[in-house]
Amino acid sequence: MEKKIYVVGLDDESLEAKVAAAVSAVPGVNSCKAFSMKAQVLVDFDEATASEDAINAAISSCGLDVL
């Protein structure tokens, strides 16, 4: 499943890499790309093994707020 997540505070390139690494570490996530210009994260994940809550928690662990 592919999901677009809007993130408050994702406003520079250094955060892109931090968020992408944190979300990619969630079991079941196939790919993750963060875009500071759009303040969004695109995540492709397996619904059977990764939950949206776990993905949101990974983003929040970077000090950002998920909309």
N, C-alpha and C positions, 0 to 999 in steps of 0.2 A: 504494500500500500504506500502510495506517495502522499505526503502531507506538507502543506505550506503553513508555517507557524510565524506569526508576527511577534517581534520582540522589542520591548522598550529598552533603550540604552545601547543597542547594537549599532554603534556609530563610528567605529574605526576598524581598520584592517587587522589590527592585532587581536581584537575580540573575535573576528571571523575565525581565525585559526584556533583560538581557545574553545569557542563554542563547537566548532566542527570536531575537534578532538574529543571533547566531553561527550557529545552525542554519539559519535562513532564508537565509543567505548561501551555503550549500552548493548547488551546481548540482543541479537535479532535485528540490529540496524545494519542495512546493506550499504547505504551511502548517506552522506550528509554534506550539504553545502550551505554556508552562511554568507549572506550578502548585506554588508553594512549600508550600501547605497539605498537599499529597499527596506532595511530593518526587518529582514525575514530570513528564515531558515527553511530549506527544503530537505525533507528527510524521506528516504525510501526504507521501509522496514517491514518485517514479517510480523503480522498481527498475532500470530500464534506464540511468538516468543518475546516480542517487545511490546510494552504498553505505552500509550500516550503519556501516562503519568510519569513513567520512568524517563521518557524523553524530555518532558517539561522540567522534571527535577534536575536533569543534567544541565539544561540551559540555566535554570535558576542558580545552580551551584557556581556559575560563572559571574554571579552578581547581577543578573539581568531579570527582567520581568516578562513573562509570557502573557500575551493578550488573549 
